[in-house]
Amino acid sequence: MTGTISRGRRMVVGGTAGLLLAGGLVGAGAAQADGWYYGAIAVDSHGNVGKSWDYDDSSSAEQRALDECGNSDCTIVASFSNGCGAVSDNGDRYSGGTGDDLGTAENVAGGNIIAWVCTSGHS
């Protein structure tokens, strides 16, 4: 899942893919034995970011990213598994992108990349 959030006010548009955001680093969770690793990125309207990676499930990864973002208007802009995410600042909004590798995630996010993260085994 990827999304967009407007700067200065809360507006999110959903999409499909995964991503991560600029801001504070978040410790990784324990990865599942079956090899699936989940990550997420949250951002608020002022560019504060929370990231997570290598979690057992998407809901845990998303909750950690929201907790790390730290504000009531934080929104998940990217959620991914076994891959990478990136977030860009496009002047009036923040956009997320995901892919099997960092280059793909950055291309999907477009614009000025302000944060990125990959799950284990992906770069």
MIROZA-366809 format. One record per residue (C-alpha): residue in one letter; z, x negated, y. Coordinates in steps of 0.02 Angstrom, whole numbers, plus 50000, padded with zeros to 5 digits. Each point is the difference from the previous one (the first is absolute). Example, Ala and Ser with C-alpha at 12.3 -4.5 7.8 and 13.67 -1.06 7.14 Angstrom:
// residues 2
A503904938549775
S499674993150172
This chain:
// residues 123
M500005000050000
T499604993750173
G500285008150167
T499994998450187
I501385002350128
S499715001350187
R500924988250114
G501315007850115
R500115016649908
R500095005749822
M498345004849924
V499484995649823
V498375002849912
G500004997849812
G498704991349894
T499814991649831
A500454981849967
G501524988950027
L500684988550132
L501394990850086
L500674997250173
A500564986750121
G501844997850029
G501494995549896
L499824993649824
V500785010049862
G500664992949838
A499045004449844
G500655012049871
A499984997249814
A498255002349929
Q499665011149851
A499764992449830
D498295008549984
G499294989550141
W499845013350136
Y500654994250169
Y500135011650150
G500094996350186
A499965009350165
I499984997550187
A500775011050133
V499764999150188
D500675009450150
S499095004450161
H500614983950083
G499414988149864
N501634997249906
V499564996949818
G500825000549830
K499204993049841
S500415000349816
W499194992949844
D500264998249812
Y500955016349977
D500065010249839
D499265015850079
S499135005750159
S501435010950063
S501244985449993
A498764988650087
E499675012850137
Q501855003450028
R500364981350018
A498594998050127
L500685014850101
D501774992749992
E499384983050060
C498995007850141
G501645007250058
N499525014150119
S499925018849981
D498155000550045
C499464987249869
T498575005849892
I499224992949842
V498254993950045
A499634991349836
S500585001949821
F499214989749861
S500184993549823
N499444983449927
G499124994350158
C500214996350185
G500255009550160
A499704995850182
V500345008250169
S499024998250160
D500335003650183
N498445008250070
G500665001950178
D500485018449993
R500495001449817
Y500594990549846
S498915001249845
G500324995049821
G498864994549860
T500184995149818
G498994991349868
D500034989249844
D500134984650112
L500564995850176
G498244998450070
T499555017549945
A501625007350069
E499704991550168
N498215006450008
V500565017849965
A501374998850134
G498774992850127
G500464994150173
N501364987350041
I501044997349841
I501854999750042
A500755000049824
W499564998849817
V500794999249828
C499454998649818
T500835004049836
S500274986149874
G498404993249926
H498905005550146
S499484990550156
